[in-house]
Amino acid sequence: MRKLGILYKFKRAWFKHVVNYSVKVSYDSNSTPDLNDYSICIVRTDARELDTHAKFDLILMDPPHFSEINYYELTYLWQLWLKGRCNDKRFTDFSYWKNELDVNLRVGRDLAHYIEEIAQITSKYTRALSKNGKLFLILHNSDLRILNETINHIKERIGSIQRQEITVKVPSSAQGIHGKHKQKLHLLVITSQHLKNHT
């Protein structure tokens, strides 16, 4: 409800002067809807699979913070519950979660894999920035060593980046589970000028 409230306020503030706009939704990463000047496109897909030739003025990335929640186990249990004792066929395919972005040694995903995936995704979308575009990458980890390792790996892929440490007032999205607030987030600001030239 909190997230829906934010979207509602955003819509009222920014779209009150725009009329006749349309909302288009796609669940297929290979078929992004055709857009016009007054379109809002919502695409549900893996960030690593989205194939777009568009240029973006602003990209906001908030990848899973694996040190907070064991995502894989939670999503697995959630789908198992949806499957139910009636064996609902819509929820029998558990392979959807095999590429989830987390650290889970049980399924062969270690810390090095997680950091590499974050760096690859960041590099991919930095290349999709417009001339004066900016990408904001939000990172959070209670272990400063892991956080620095992630940031350094991204630097190797992209080049120089700005690092901003900010105090967050909003509660953690997982506060219902662990009853805590996030103390700090690390915000990386990347512009198209930071992109390394590759031949």
C-alpha angles and dihedrals in degrees: 000000000000091000092047089051091054091050091048093052091047092052093050093049100044108026102043090099095044117085133185095023120153134215118220125190129197131183094184118085091203097055113053109181120253109259135207131192092280103044131116111201122199114190122184108202146110109287088225092058103044109114112199133154093195124114120230131210093200133023122180117193124188107171122189113286097222096192091067106049134017092231098181096058093045095050091044092053091045092054092044088055091050090050089055130176089300089066095234104210092215089070103038096095108087094170090092089083097048092098097042114145105245145094111268119150091189090070096034102262113130132177093270090055092050094050092047092051092050090049093048094049092047091049092049095053095041085063089054093060121114120239094279097022126134134210120205115201117191116205129178132177132150089219108076091196092060091045092053091046090054093048093047091051091052090050090054090055100042112018130237117003136181116245120203125181112207134183113233122217097185117090122254114270086234096052090114088063105040101015095229139118126231108254099200140358125202112225118200115198113202126181130190089255089066093064115113118233110245123190 
